[in-house]
Amino acid sequence: MIRLKLTVHFQGRMPERNIDLDHVKDAIERPDEKKPDPRGVKVKKKVGEKTIVVVYSEEKFRDKQGQFLIITAYYL
């Protein structure tokens, strides 16, 4: 099971973008696409008719195994 830490930016955008944290976790655990991003790692995951994009830090702010800092997330 993964645990999420949320940046202030993400916390502010989450309600505006109607982000489901289960979708964020699923994208991290089982991404359809994963690639480096200047801010960390960017993953994409198809959820229903939408695709969620999540940018998270895998190393710099990861202080425990299974814990990820979510920088931003949005639906395409």
N, CA, C and O atoms as CSV, one atom per row, in Angstrom:
chain,resi,resn,atom,element,x,y,z
A,1,MET,N,N,0.834,-1.184,0.000
A,1,MET,CA,C,0.000,0.000,0.000
A,1,MET,C,C,0.880,1.249,0.000
A,1,MET,O,O,1.836,1.345,0.769
A,2,ILE,N,N,0.554,2.184,-0.853
A,2,ILE,CA,C,1.338,3.406,-0.911
A,2,ILE,C,C,0.665,4.513,-0.107
A,2,ILE,O,O,-0.555,4.546,0.052
A,3,ARG,N,N,1.498,5.410,0.389
A,3,ARG,CA,C,1.000,6.582,1.108
A,3,ARG,C,C,1.391,7.812,0.312
A,3,ARG,O,O,2.465,7.861,-0.287
A,4,LEU,N,N,0.520,8.799,0.309
A,4,LEU,CA,C,0.754,10.016,-0.453
A,4,LEU,C,C,0.994,11.199,0.465
A,4,LEU,O,O,0.345,11.349,1.499
A,5,LYS,N,N,1.943,12.035,0.064
A,5,LYS,CA,C,2.115,13.358,0.653
A,5,LYS,C,C,1.680,14.325,-0.438
A,5,LYS,O,O,2.023,14.129,-1.604
A,6,LEU,N,N,0.942,15.350,-0.087
A,6,LEU,CA,C,0.391,16.258,-1.082
A,6,LEU,C,C,1.015,17.641,-0.942
A,6,LEU,O,O,1.058,18.198,0.154
A,7,THR,N,N,1.502,18.196,-2.059
A,7,THR,CA,C,2.021,19.560,-2.021
A,7,THR,C,C,0.864,20.529,-1.834
A,7,THR,O,O,-0.293,20.186,-2.078
A,8,VAL,N,N,1.184,21.734,-1.403
A,8,VAL,CA,C,0.174,22.773,-1.247
A,8,VAL,C,C,-0.481,23.053,-2.597
A,8,VAL,O,O,-1.695,23.242,-2.677
A,9,HIS,N,N,0.329,23.079,-3.659
A,9,HIS,CA,C,-0.210,23.298,-5.014
A,9,HIS,C,C,-1.275,22.258,-5.339
A,9,HIS,O,O,-2.376,22.594,-5.776
A,10,PHE,N,N,-0.935,21.003,-5.123
A,10,PHE,CA,C,-1.879,19.936,-5.449
A,10,PHE,C,C,-3.133,20.008,-4.583
A,10,PHE,O,O,-4.243,19.816,-5.078
A,11,GLN,N,N,-2.960,20.284,-3.296
A,11,GLN,CA,C,-4.116,20.376,-2.407
A,11,GLN,C,C,-5.080,21.468,-2.867
A,11,GLN,O,O,-6.296,21.311,-2.763
A,12,GLY,N,N,-4.539,22.570,-3.373
A,12,GLY,CA,C,-5.388,23.651,-3.870
A,12,GLY,C,C,-6.097,23.306,-5.159
A,12,GLY,O,O,-7.230,23.732,-5.382
A,13,ARG,N,N,-5.442,22.540,-6.007
A,13,ARG,CA,C,-6.017,22.189,-7.318
A,13,ARG,C,C,-6.940,20.983,-7.271
A,13,ARG,O,O,-7.803,20.818,-8.132
A,14,MET,N,N,-6.757,20.153,-6.274
A,14,MET,CA,C,-7.517,18.900,-6.190
A,14,MET,C,C,-9.033,19.105,-6.275
A,14,MET,O,O,-9.680,18.437,-7.081
A,15,PRO,N,N,-9.622,19.996,-5.480
A,15,PRO,CA,C,-11.073,20.170,-5.578
A,15,PRO,C,C,-11.496,20.793,-6.914
A,15,PRO,O,O,-12.539,20.438,-7.464
A,16,GLU,N,N,-10.686,21.716,-7.431
A,16,GLU,CA,C,-10.996,22.353,-8.721
A,16,GLU,C,C,-11.028,21.327,-9.851
A,16,GLU,O,O,-11.854,21.406,-10.761
A,17,ARG,N,N,-10.121,20.374,-9.773
A,17,ARG,CA,C,-9.979,19.374,-10.840
A,17,ARG,C,C,-10.740,18.092,-10.545
A,17,ARG,O,O,-10.748,17.167,-11.358
A,18,ASN,N,N,-11.384,18.038,-9.376
A,18,ASN,CA,C,-12.172,16.871,-8.985
A,18,ASN,C,C,-11.337,15.586,-9.056
A,18,ASN,O,O,-11.762,14.583,-9.629
A,19,ILE,N,N,-10.144,15.643,-8.461
A,19,ILE,CA,C,-9.208,14.518,-8.504
A,19,ILE,C,C,-9.583,13.481,-7.459
A,19,ILE,O,O,-9.811,13.810,-6.295
A,20,ASP,N,N,-9.644,12.238,-7.880
A,20,ASP,CA,C,-9.906,11.100,-7.004
A,20,ASP,C,C,-8.548,10.511,-6.588
A,20,ASP,O,O,-7.776,10.072,-7.440
A,21,LEU,N,N,-8.260,10.503,-5.292
A,21,LEU,CA,C,-6.967,9.998,-4.824
A,21,LEU,C,C,-6.760,8.522,-5.148
A,21,LEU,O,O,-5.621,8.078,-5.290
A,22,ASP,N,N,-7.832,7.761,-5.267
A,22,ASP,CA,C,-7.685,6.362,-5.681
A,22,ASP,C,C,-7.139,6.283,-7.102
A,22,ASP,O,O,-6.361,5.381,-7.414
A,23,HIS,N,N,-7.534,7.215,-7.968
A,23,HIS,CA,C,-6.995,7.255,-9.328
A,23,HIS,C,C,-5.510,7.608,-9.300
A,23,HIS,O,O,-4.726,7.056,-10.072
A,24,VAL,N,N,-5.123,8.523,-8.414
A,24,VAL,CA,C,-3.712,8.906,-8.275
A,24,VAL,C,C,-2.890,7.695,-7.849
A,24,VAL,O,O,-1.845,7.416,-8.437
A,25,LYS,N,N,-3.350,6.980,-6.838
A,25,LYS,CA,C,-2.639,5.797,-6.364
A,25,LYS,C,C,-2.542,4.725,-7.444
A,25,LYS,O,O,-1.492,4.109,-7.622
A,26,ASP,N,N,-3.638,4.507,-8.161
A,26,ASP,CA,C,-3.655,3.500,-9.222
A,26,ASP,C,C,-2.666,3.869,-10.331
A,26,ASP,O,O,-1.984,2.999,-10.873
A,27,ALA,N,N,-2.592,5.147,-10.663
A,27,ALA,CA,C,-1.660,5.594,-11.711
A,27,ALA,C,C,-0.214,5.356,-11.291
A,27,ALA,O,O,0.615,4.980,-12.119
A,28,ILE,N,N,0.095,5.568,-10.023
A,28,ILE,CA,C,1.454,5.345,-9.537
A,28,ILE,C,C,1.776,3.852,-9.493
A,28,ILE,O,O,2.864,3.433,-9.890
A,29,GLU,N,N,0.843,3.069,-9.018
A,29,GLU,CA,C,1.090,1.624,-8.867
A,29,GLU,C,C,1.063,0.876,-10.195
A,29,GLU,O,O,1.847,-0.051,-10.398
A,30,ARG,N,N,0.167,1.271,-11.102
A,30,ARG,CA,C,-0.001,0.549,-12.365
A,30,ARG,C,C,-0.156,1.526,-13.539
A,30,ARG,O,O,-1.221,1.583,-14.154
A,31,PRO,N,N,0.885,2.287,-13.850
A,31,PRO,CA,C,0.758,3.282,-14.917
A,31,PRO,C,C,0.681,2.643,-16.306
A,31,PRO,O,O,1.252,1.581,-16.552
A,32,ASP,N,N,-0.035,3.316,-17.200
A,32,ASP,CA,C,-0.029,2.912,-18.607
A,32,ASP,C,C,1.223,3.472,-19.290
A,32,ASP,O,O,1.735,2.900,-20.252
A,33,GLU,N,N,1.699,4.602,-18.768
A,33,GLU,CA,C,2.878,5.257,-19.315
A,33,GLU,C,C,3.635,5.903,-18.159
A,33,GLU,O,O,3.029,6.484,-17.258
A,34,LYS,N,N,4.968,5.797,-18.189
A,34,LYS,CA,C,5.794,6.376,-17.130
A,34,LYS,C,C,7.046,6.949,-17.771
A,34,LYS,O,O,7.723,6.272,-18.545
A,35,LYS,N,N,7.359,8.224,-17.438
A,35,LYS,CA,C,8.571,8.823,-17.985
A,35,LYS,C,C,9.100,9.888,-17.039
A,35,LYS,O,O,8.364,10.412,-16.203
A,36,PRO,N,N,10.388,10.205,-17.178
A,36,PRO,CA,C,10.971,11.250,-16.334
A,36,PRO,C,C,10.336,12.610,-16.640
A,36,PRO,O,O,9.887,12.868,-17.757
A,37,ASP,N,N,10.313,13.449,-15.644
A,37,ASP,CA,C,9.799,14.812,-15.751
A,37,ASP,C,C,10.784,15.693,-14.989
A,37,ASP,O,O,11.389,15.223,-14.026
A,38,PRO,N,N,10.965,16.950,-15.385
A,38,PRO,CA,C,11.906,17.801,-14.649
A,38,PRO,C,C,11.603,17.899,-13.141
A,38,PRO,O,O,12.496,18.175,-12.340
A,39,ARG,N,N,10.348,17.672,-12.772
A,39,ARG,CA,C,9.952,17.751,-11.365
A,39,ARG,C,C,9.988,16.401,-10.663
A,39,ARG,O,O,9.831,16.340,-9.444
A,40,GLY,N,N,10.190,15.323,-11.407
A,40,GLY,CA,C,10.197,13.984,-10.814
A,40,GLY,C,C,9.841,12.938,-11.844
A,40,GLY,O,O,10.600,12.696,-12.783
A,41,VAL,N,N,8.688,12.317,-11.671
A,41,VAL,CA,C,8.202,11.269,-12.573
A,41,VAL,C,C,6.791,11.629,-13.004
A,41,VAL,O,O,5.980,12.081,-12.196
A,42,LYS,N,N,6.501,11.423,-14.295
A,42,LYS,CA,C,5.152,11.665,-14.813
A,42,LYS,C,C,4.573,10.334,-15.256
A,42,LYS,O,O,5.190,9.600,-16.028
A,43,VAL,N,N,3.375,10.027,-14.759
A,43,VAL,CA,C,2.686,8.804,-15.156
A,43,VAL,C,C,1.314,9.150,-15.706
A,43,VAL,O,O,0.716,10.164,-15.348
A,44,LYS,N,N,0.832,8.283,-16.584
A,44,LYS,CA,C,-0.513,8.420,-17.133
A,44,LYS,C,C,-1.236,7.096,-16.960
A,44,LYS,O,O,-0.644,6.023,-17.073
A,45,LYS,N,N,-2.538,7.198,-16.682
A,45,LYS,CA,C,-3.354,6.001,-16.484
A,45,LYS,C,C,-4.764,6.276,-16.980
A,45,LYS,O,O,-5.366,7.287,-16.620
A,46,LYS,N,N,-5.284,5.394,-17.793
A,46,LYS,CA,C,-6.664,5.488,-18.269
A,46,LYS,C,C,-7.596,5.076,-17.143
A,46,LYS,O,O,-7.447,4.005,-16.555
A,47,VAL,N,N,-8.570,5.949,-16.847
A,47,VAL,CA,C,-9.586,5.661,-15.825
A,47,VAL,C,C,-10.940,5.995,-16.430
A,47,VAL,O,O,-11.302,7.164,-16.572
A,48,GLY,N,N,-11.671,4.969,-16.779
A,48,GLY,CA,C,-12.949,5.185,-17.460
A,48,GLY,C,C,-12.719,5.824,-18.814
A,48,GLY,O,O,-11.933,5.324,-19.618
A,49,GLU,N,N,-13.403,6.927,-19.067
A,49,GLU,CA,C,-13.247,7.614,-20.349
A,49,GLU,C,C,-12.171,8.689,-20.308
A,49,GLU,O,O,-11.880,9.314,-21.327
A,50,LYS,N,N,-11.579,8.908,-19.141
A,50,LYS,CA,C,-10.549,9.930,-18.976
A,50,LYS,C,C,-9.189,9.280,-18.767
A,50,LYS,O,O,-9.077,8.075,-18.545
A,51,THR,N,N,-8.165,10.113,-18.843
A,51,THR,CA,C,-6.808,9.707,-18.496
A,51,THR,C,C,-6.325,10.648,-17.412
A,51,THR,O,O,-6.439,11.867,-17.542
A,52,ILE,N,N,-5.782,10.082,-16.337
A,52,ILE,CA,C,-5.205,10.926,-15.289
A,52,ILE,C,C,-3.702,11.005,-15.495
A,52,ILE,O,O,-3.047,10.011,-15.806
A,53,VAL,N,N,-3.172,12.199,-15.316
A,53,VAL,CA,C,-1.736,12.447,-15.374
A,53,VAL,C,C,-1.313,12.843,-13.963
A,53,VAL,O,O,-1.917,13.723,-13.349
A,54,VAL,N,N,-0.270,12.188,-13.454
A,54,VAL,CA,C,0.232,12.475,-12.112
A,54,VAL,C,C,1.727,12.743,-12.203
A,54,VAL,O,O,2.467,11.986,-12.831
A,55,VAL,N,N,2.163,13.825,-11.573
A,55,VAL,CA,C,3.592,14.117,-11.447
A,55,VAL,C,C,3.923,14.000,-9.970
A,55,VAL,O,O,3.296,14.638,-9.123
A,56,TYR,N,N,4.925,13.169,-9.674
A,56,TYR,CA,C,5.306,12.955,-8.280
A,56,TYR,C,C,6.810,12.854,-8.161
A,56,TYR,O,O,7.511,12.589,-9.138
A,57,SER,N,N,7.292,13.066,-6.960
A,57,SER,CA,C,8.711,12.932,-6.684
A,57,SER,C,C,8.967,11.554,-6.122
A,57,SER,O,O,8.344,11.124,-5.151
A,58,GLU,N,N,9.886,10.884,-6.751
A,58,GLU,CA,C,10.189,9.510,-6.362
A,58,GLU,C,C,11.387,9.433,-5.424
A,58,GLU,O,O,11.497,8.491,-4.639
A,59,GLU,N,N,12.282,10.411,-5.496
A,59,GLU,CA,C,13.508,10.318,-4.714
A,59,GLU,C,C,13.708,11.470,-3.745
A,59,GLU,O,O,13.885,11.245,-2.548
A,60,LYS,N,N,13.682,12.681,-4.235
A,60,LYS,CA,C,14.081,13.827,-3.430
A,60,LYS,C,C,13.287,13.972,-2.136
A,60,LYS,O,O,13.858,14.291,-1.094
A,61,PHE,N,N,11.982,13.741,-2.193
A,61,PHE,CA,C,11.150,13.944,-1.016
A,61,PHE,C,C,10.603,12.637,-0.450
A,61,PHE,O,O,9.763,12.646,0.449
A,62,ARG,N,N,11.071,11.540,-0.969
A,62,ARG,CA,C,10.572,10.237,-0.509
A,62,ARG,C,C,11.355,9.830,0.728
A,62,ARG,O,O,12.529,9.472,0.631
A,63,ASP,N,N,10.718,9.881,1.881
A,63,ASP,CA,C,11.430,9.582,3.116
A,63,ASP,C,C,11.113,8.196,3.677
A,63,ASP,O,O,11.753,7.745,4.627
A,64,LYS,N,N,10.147,7.540,3.103
A,64,LYS,CA,C,9.804,6.188,3.536
A,64,LYS,C,C,9.413,5.382,2.313
A,64,LYS,O,O,8.904,5.932,1.336
A,65,GLN,N,N,9.646,4.095,2.364
A,65,GLN,CA,C,9.250,3.234,1.266
A,65,GLN,C,C,7.731,3.276,1.107
A,65,GLN,O,O,6.987,3.184,2.083
A,66,GLY,N,N,7.293,3.417,-0.135
A,66,GLY,CA,C,5.862,3.443,-0.387
A,66,GLY,C,C,5.210,4.785,-0.136
A,66,GLY,O,O,3.983,4.880,-0.107
A,67,GLN,N,N,6.024,5.844,0.050
A,67,GLN,CA,C,5.469,7.174,0.271
A,67,GLN,C,C,5.921,8.082,-0.873
A,67,GLN,O,O,7.106,8.132,-1.204
A,68,PHE,N,N,4.968,8.801,-1.476
A,68,PHE,CA,C,5.249,9.615,-2.640
A,68,PHE,C,C,4.725,11.030,-2.443
A,68,PHE,O,O,3.638,11.229,-1.900
A,69,LEU,N,N,5.506,12.015,-2.888
A,69,LEU,CA,C,5.079,13.400,-2.837
A,69,LEU,C,C,4.394,13.732,-4.161
A,69,LEU,O,O,5.031,13.709,-5.215
A,70,ILE,N,N,3.112,14.037,-4.107
A,70,ILE,CA,C,2.351,14.357,-5.312
A,70,ILE,C,C,2.507,15.848,-5.596
A,70,ILE,O,O,2.109,16.692,-4.793
A,71,ILE,N,N,3.087,16.154,-6.743
A,71,ILE,CA,C,3.317,17.538,-7.132
A,71,ILE,C,C,2.076,18.110,-7.811
A,71,ILE,O,O,1.628,19.209,-7.482
A,72,THR,N,N,1.530,17.362,-8.754
A,72,THR,CA,C,0.296,17.783,-9.424
A,72,THR,C,C,-0.367,16.587,-10.062
A,72,THR,O,O,0.259,15.545,-10.254
A,73,ALA,N,N,-1.639,16.740,-10.391
A,73,ALA,CA,C,-2.394,15.716,-11.104
A,73,ALA,C,C,-3.553,16.404,-11.805
A,73,ALA,O,O,-4.101,17.395,-11.323
A,74,TYR,N,N,-3.908,15.853,-12.950
A,74,TYR,CA,C,-5.038,16.408,-13.723
A,74,TYR,C,C,-5.539,15.338,-14.673
A,74,TYR,O,O,-4.849,14.364,-14.973
A,75,TYR,N,N,-6.751,15.546,-15.134
A,75,TYR,CA,C,-7.362,14.643,-16.113
A,75,TYR,C,C,-7.230,15.240,-17.505
A,75,TYR,O,O,-7.324,16.453,-17.690
A,76,LEU,N,N,-7.013,14.371,-18.472
A,76,LEU,CA,C,-7.005,14.793,-19.885
A,76,LEU,C,C,-8.382,14.572,-20.458
A,76,LEU,O,O,-8.615,14.855,-21.633
